[in-house]
Amino acid sequence: MKTKDEIVNNWLPRYTGRPIESFGKYFLLTNYTYYVELFAKWHNVPVEGKKKTCPALLPMALQL
């Protein structure tokens, strides 16, 4: 992997368990599961990829 696009297309699906097409223009990537779970609880949204390095909130369920 030599370009940013190659890295992103490889790493995001591997670490989050989500297809690259599901990401929007902006996203927050963290490996602090506690904060992802807390944020999901506050906004009553599901967490996807709980067994992955970086779990994700489902974007369709999250409206700020």
C-alpha positions as CSV (number, residue, x, y, z in Angstrom):
1,M,0.0,0.0,0.0
2,K,1.5,3.3,-1.1
3,T,-1.3,5.8,-1.3
4,K,-3.7,7.2,1.2
5,D,-6.6,5.8,-0.8
6,E,-5.1,2.3,-0.6
7,I,-4.5,2.6,3.1
8,V,-8.1,3.9,3.8
9,N,-9.7,1.2,1.5
10,N,-7.8,-1.5,3.4
11,W,-7.8,-0.3,7.0
12,L,-11.3,1.1,7.5
13,P,-13.2,-2.1,6.6
14,R,-10.7,-4.2,8.5
15,Y,-10.8,-2.2,11.7
16,T,-14.5,-1.3,11.7
17,G,-16.2,-4.3,10.0
18,R,-18.1,-1.9,7.8
19,P,-17.8,-1.6,4.0
20,I,-15.9,1.4,2.7
21,E,-19.1,2.6,0.9
22,S,-20.9,3.1,4.2
23,F,-18.5,5.9,5.3
24,G,-19.5,9.5,4.7
25,K,-17.2,12.5,4.1
26,Y,-16.5,12.9,7.8
27,F,-16.2,10.3,10.5
28,L,-14.6,9.9,13.9
29,L,-12.4,6.8,14.3
30,T,-11.4,5.8,17.8
31,N,-10.4,2.6,19.6
32,Y,-11.9,3.8,22.9
33,T,-14.9,1.4,23.1
34,Y,-16.2,3.0,26.3
35,Y,-16.8,6.3,24.6
36,V,-18.5,4.7,21.6
37,E,-20.8,2.7,23.9
38,L,-21.6,5.8,26.0
39,F,-22.3,7.9,22.9
40,A,-24.6,5.2,21.5
41,K,-26.4,5.0,24.8
42,W,-27.0,8.8,24.9
43,H,-28.4,8.8,21.4
44,N,-30.1,5.4,21.5
45,V,-28.3,4.0,18.5
46,P,-26.8,0.6,17.9
47,V,-23.0,-0.1,17.7
48,E,-21.8,-2.2,14.8
49,G,-18.6,-4.3,14.9
50,K,-18.3,-4.6,18.7
51,K,-15.6,-7.3,18.3
52,K,-13.5,-5.1,15.9
53,T,-10.7,-2.8,16.8
54,C,-12.8,0.3,16.2
55,P,-16.6,-0.3,16.6
56,A,-18.9,2.1,14.7
57,L,-22.2,3.7,15.2
58,L,-24.7,3.1,12.4
59,P,-25.0,6.3,10.5
60,M,-28.7,5.8,9.5
61,A,-29.7,5.6,13.1
62,L,-27.7,8.7,14.2
63,Q,-29.1,12.1,13.7
64,L,-27.5,15.0,15.7
